[in-house]
Structure formats: C-alpha cells, structure tokens
Amino acid sequence: MYTRFHLQISNFVAEVTICRPEKANAMDEPAWEEMRAIFNDLSQNDQVRAVILKAEGKHFCAGIDLDMFTRIKKRLEQVSPDEGYRREYLRRNILDLQACINAIEQCSKPVLAAIEGHCIGGGVDIVCAADMRYCTKEAIFSIGEINLGMVADLGTLQRMPRLIPPGIVAELAYTGRAMTGTEAQAYGFVNGCFESQDALLSAVRHIASQIAAQSPLSIRGIKEMLRHGRDHTIAEGLRYVATWNAAMLLSADLQEALAGRLKKH
C-alpha cells in the first residue's frame, strides 16, 4: 500500500518506518503524502493506541529530497507567466507540506519518535511534531535550511522554542550546526538518549506498550489537553478540560478502573 513507509500494528502499537535508506530517508513528494495519509488513518484506527515513528538504515531523515526543489521550480514555470500567481502557488505548496507534518501533531494517539543518525532540516520538523523524542548518542540534529540559504518553514522554528530554550534554537537555526544526541538530552529535546539502536527501540517499545495499556479515551484526552495548553492560557486550558471531563469522565474505562481499585482494597 505504501512505497515510502512500512506500517506494522501489533498489540495496539503502530510502528511507522520511513523506508528510503538509499536516500538517507530524504522525503520526496510521495513520502510527504504517504506520511499524512498514514497518520490521518492511525488517528481514526481503534486498534492503535500509540505510534512509534522510526526509520530504516543508518539515518532518521535527511530532510526534503533536493530533487523536489527542481520539480517545484519546473512546475512554477508552467503555472502562469504572472509572478503573483507563481508565488501564490509556491505558498500553497509550503502550506501543504506543513499539513503533512501537522498530521503527526494532530494524530489522536501519542507519537514517539525513535531517532538514529542524521535528523536534518525536514527531519527536525517531523520530530518536533511528535509527542516524545528518543535517540541514540550518535544522533545528529541540524536545522540545515540556513546552509541552503533558506528559512525553515515546516514547523521547527515554531515548535522547537516551546521544547528547548529559545536561545539554543536561535543558535542552531542561525549557524546550522549539529546538535548531538547527548546535547539534545541535556536541553530536554529528547526524553532519553541510548547507547545503541537496540537499546533505543527496546525502551521506546516499552514506553509505547505502557501507553497502550491505559484507557484510550484518557490518553486521547491528555494529548488534546497538552496540545491545547501549549497554545492557550492556563485559565482557558482549565475551562477546556472541565468541559472535556464533563463529557468523558463517566466512561466505562473509569468504572473498570475504580472497580479494580476497590478489589485491591
């Protein structure tokens, strides 16, 4: 079904694997569209309660496949002789790519990114949209757009300053320098940093299985509240969670949990 990704679902955990190792998992146009479709589908799949996003090969993601720029430039030349129409078309393309990454953030299931090797440019955009990030010590993060004479435009500059100190983000964005996995852990960009890929995947799978064992409705509510709270005031967040729980609190999950607690006592 998918040509750029592999999808496996087991015990309520989905593993989404980028499969372009020969291109360092750079994202071409089919890859962006497949990623959006996968996360939109997983968001609605009742057999999935947590999602692991990982990659095949030595590197997580080298960002946007540079061949895309050539193809976009050719299409721009065909859109219209009018400069305004060409610019509007380019803006729509950027917004469309943003929507592909937004699908990760908007997925109703928690997304855990397992990162090894290089995570550059668009790869950083992708992992910034995940709920949790984990990596190996050899991982390398780089906001590499500056090295191409570009401004990162798919979410890193908007999301990353909410995850680590803004001054660090500024330094990374202005210089394009690499941030190691160990440094990423020190700044809190990743939840954990591991010695090997095996240790990384073992830990991430364990955490995903713990999440999958919890009430699906509660997990979706937590993700919704965390996402809402990031973009709203505390007072607005408190009103929102009150409304949410007024609608969802008396669920079968809660009744089962209370019954289990009573049995223990």
Legacy VTK file of the C-alpha trace (Angstrom):
# vtk DataFile Version 3.0
C-alpha trace
ASCII
DATASET POLYDATA
POINTS 265 float
0.000 0.000 0.000
2.812 2.397 0.873
6.051 2.768 -1.077
7.972 5.132 1.198
6.858 3.780 4.572
6.332 0.463 6.270
3.446 0.151 8.721
3.085 -2.575 11.314
0.456 -2.797 14.049
0.757 -5.185 16.984
-0.717 -5.126 20.493
-2.284 -1.694 19.875
1.077 -0.127 18.948
1.759 1.038 15.395
5.321 1.222 14.109
5.714 3.621 11.201
9.077 3.253 9.457
10.475 5.617 6.832
11.890 3.353 4.133
14.248 5.262 1.853
17.608 4.265 3.350
19.362 4.614 -0.008
18.455 8.337 0.147
19.159 8.715 3.891
15.335 8.699 4.196
15.011 12.062 2.470
11.364 12.931 1.907
10.176 13.217 -1.685
6.618 14.136 -2.685
5.153 10.615 -2.377
6.724 10.319 1.088
5.070 13.511 2.326
1.664 12.419 1.051
2.030 8.916 2.474
3.033 10.291 5.871
-0.066 12.473 6.015
-2.316 9.580 4.960
-0.765 7.184 7.493
-1.151 9.488 10.481
-4.668 10.536 9.490
-5.631 6.855 9.262
-3.932 5.914 12.543
-5.746 8.748 14.279
-9.051 7.004 13.460
-7.882 3.414 13.967
-9.294 1.901 17.177
-6.678 -0.852 17.004
-3.938 1.713 17.624
-3.268 3.425 20.948
0.333 4.586 20.479
2.570 5.194 17.458
6.330 4.745 17.088
7.930 6.707 14.246
11.339 5.397 13.202
13.476 4.928 10.116
15.240 2.170 8.235
19.022 2.322 7.856
21.677 4.487 9.481
19.872 7.826 9.405
16.459 9.022 10.536
15.826 11.628 7.843
17.979 13.894 5.676
15.065 16.305 5.206
13.394 17.246 1.945
14.663 15.383 -1.109
16.501 18.108 -3.021
15.065 16.818 -6.305
11.753 18.241 -5.100
13.081 21.762 -5.493
13.897 21.117 -9.143
10.445 19.692 -9.825
8.709 22.545 -7.993
10.736 25.092 -9.968
9.688 23.456 -13.250
6.034 23.470 -12.206
6.293 27.138 -11.203
7.399 27.993 -14.720
4.288 26.280 -16.085
1.752 27.747 -13.641
1.497 31.242 -15.073
3.625 33.982 -16.608
2.337 36.200 -13.792
4.746 36.415 -10.838
1.922 36.829 -8.326
0.246 33.572 -9.365
3.551 31.712 -9.191
4.226 32.991 -5.684
0.713 32.067 -4.558
1.228 28.563 -5.952
4.515 28.236 -4.054
2.823 29.368 -0.836
0.154 26.689 -1.271
2.880 24.075 -1.716
4.562 25.130 1.538
1.252 25.058 3.407
0.548 21.593 2.010
3.887 20.270 3.297
3.160 21.871 6.673
-0.146 19.987 6.737
1.706 16.694 6.207
3.705 17.336 9.392
0.685 18.719 11.247
-0.917 15.288 10.764
1.625 13.885 13.249
0.787 16.507 15.862
-2.948 16.218 15.230
-2.980 12.418 15.403
-5.170 11.489 18.382
-2.622 8.860 19.501
0.698 9.713 21.197
3.609 9.609 18.750
7.062 8.536 19.936
9.942 9.333 17.571
12.951 6.975 17.718
15.886 8.778 16.104
19.211 7.399 14.991
21.892 9.005 12.843
21.217 12.242 10.995
17.983 14.154 11.544
18.319 17.222 9.351
16.052 20.008 8.113
12.665 18.498 7.406
13.584 15.597 9.687
13.750 18.030 12.602
10.398 19.480 11.521
8.941 15.969 11.689
10.254 15.009 15.131
9.266 18.385 16.606
5.651 17.415 15.825
5.941 14.153 17.788
4.792 13.948 21.414
8.048 12.418 22.636
11.512 12.022 21.151
14.222 9.443 21.940
17.587 8.994 20.244
20.964 7.301 20.253
24.102 9.124 21.346
25.270 9.154 17.721
22.168 11.052 16.593
22.766 14.403 14.928
20.126 17.143 14.764
20.582 20.098 12.430
18.323 22.936 11.309
20.117 22.746 7.982
17.964 25.125 5.933
20.356 28.024 6.611
23.035 26.119 4.697
20.761 26.232 1.641
20.014 29.928 2.055
16.511 29.175 3.341
14.347 29.840 6.365
12.998 26.621 7.920
9.295 26.763 7.091
7.706 23.460 8.142
7.411 23.961 11.900
10.822 23.753 13.591
11.040 27.496 14.296
7.507 27.449 15.713
7.626 24.229 17.776
11.224 23.881 18.900
11.319 27.088 21.026
8.470 25.552 23.068
10.579 22.450 23.684
14.051 23.841 24.467
15.486 27.286 25.351
14.781 29.755 22.533
18.382 30.944 22.575
19.584 27.455 21.727
17.079 27.232 18.880
18.314 30.578 17.584
21.919 29.380 17.660
21.061 26.164 15.833
18.962 27.991 13.231
21.455 30.797 12.585
24.516 28.546 12.311
23.107 25.246 11.047
25.481 23.456 13.428
24.887 19.916 14.562
23.367 19.132 17.962
24.380 15.713 19.240
22.043 13.253 20.891
23.722 13.841 24.249
23.301 17.610 23.869
19.680 17.148 22.809
19.024 15.233 26.024
20.743 17.899 28.116
18.445 20.561 26.638
15.367 18.354 27.061
14.694 17.990 23.346
14.716 14.212 23.719
13.321 12.213 26.636
16.165 9.711 26.560
19.491 9.081 24.831
20.721 5.499 24.354
23.962 3.729 23.522
22.611 1.709 20.604
19.689 1.295 18.236
18.643 -1.892 20.005
18.552 -0.138 23.378
16.658 2.784 21.825
13.962 0.644 20.234
13.625 -1.569 23.294
12.992 1.462 25.516
10.610 3.163 23.095
8.606 -0.016 22.566
8.339 -0.498 26.320
7.020 3.050 26.809
4.592 2.667 23.893
3.266 -0.579 25.371
2.742 1.159 28.726
0.726 3.873 26.987
-1.264 1.288 25.015
-2.254 -0.429 28.278
-4.007 2.714 29.547
-7.533 3.947 28.840
-7.598 5.013 25.156
-10.131 7.753 25.889
-7.972 9.159 28.670
-4.846 9.054 26.519
-6.615 10.963 23.749
-7.828 13.485 26.323
-4.335 14.009 27.724
-2.912 14.630 24.251
-5.717 17.055 23.487
-5.144 18.967 26.736
-1.370 19.154 26.292
-1.746 20.425 22.740
-4.438 22.919 23.726
-2.457 24.105 26.750
0.583 24.889 24.621
-1.368 27.436 22.593
-3.719 28.856 25.252
-3.661 30.417 28.700
-3.904 28.346 31.880
-7.405 29.696 32.517
-8.552 28.689 29.033
-6.988 25.262 29.487
-8.762 24.710 32.796
-12.133 25.604 31.269
-11.460 23.276 28.341
-10.504 20.282 30.495
-13.573 20.872 32.672
-15.775 20.678 29.584
-13.886 17.616 28.297
-14.225 15.692 31.553
-17.848 16.697 31.956
-18.411 14.879 28.657
-15.968 11.981 29.045
-15.445 11.313 32.754
-18.241 8.806 33.291
-16.807 6.300 30.846
-16.643 2.531 31.124
-12.851 2.880 31.455
-13.281 4.856 34.652
-15.795 2.405 36.077
-13.429 -0.514 35.380
-10.508 1.307 36.957
-12.500 2.135 40.093
-13.764 -1.434 40.373
-10.198 -2.692 40.108
-9.028 -0.359 42.860
-11.883 -1.449 45.151
-10.952 -5.106 44.649
-7.370 -4.388 45.747
-8.668 -2.922 48.997
LINES 1 266
265 0 1 2 3 4 5 6 7 8 9 10 11 12 13 14 15 16 17 18 19 20 21 22 23 24 25 26 27 28 29 30 31 32 33 34 35 36 37 38 39 40 41 42 43 44 45 46 47 48 49 50 51 52 53 54 55 56 57 58 59 60 61 62 63 64 65 66 67 68 69 70 71 72 73 74 75 76 77 78 79 80 81 82 83 84 85 86 87 88 89 90 91 92 93 94 95 96 97 98 99 100 101 102 103 104 105 106 107 108 109 110 111 112 113 114 115 116 117 118 119 120 121 122 123 124 125 126 127 128 129 130 131 132 133 134 135 136 137 138 139 140 141 142 143 144 145 146 147 148 149 150 151 152 153 154 155 156 157 158 159 160 161 162 163 164 165 166 167 168 169 170 171 172 173 174 175 176 177 178 179 180 181 182 183 184 185 186 187 188 189 190 191 192 193 194 195 196 197 198 199 200 201 202 203 204 205 206 207 208 209 210 211 212 213 214 215 216 217 218 219 220 221 222 223 224 225 226 227 228 229 230 231 232 233 234 235 236 237 238 239 240 241 242 243 244 245 246 247 248 249 250 251 252 253 254 255 256 257 258 259 260 261 262 263 264
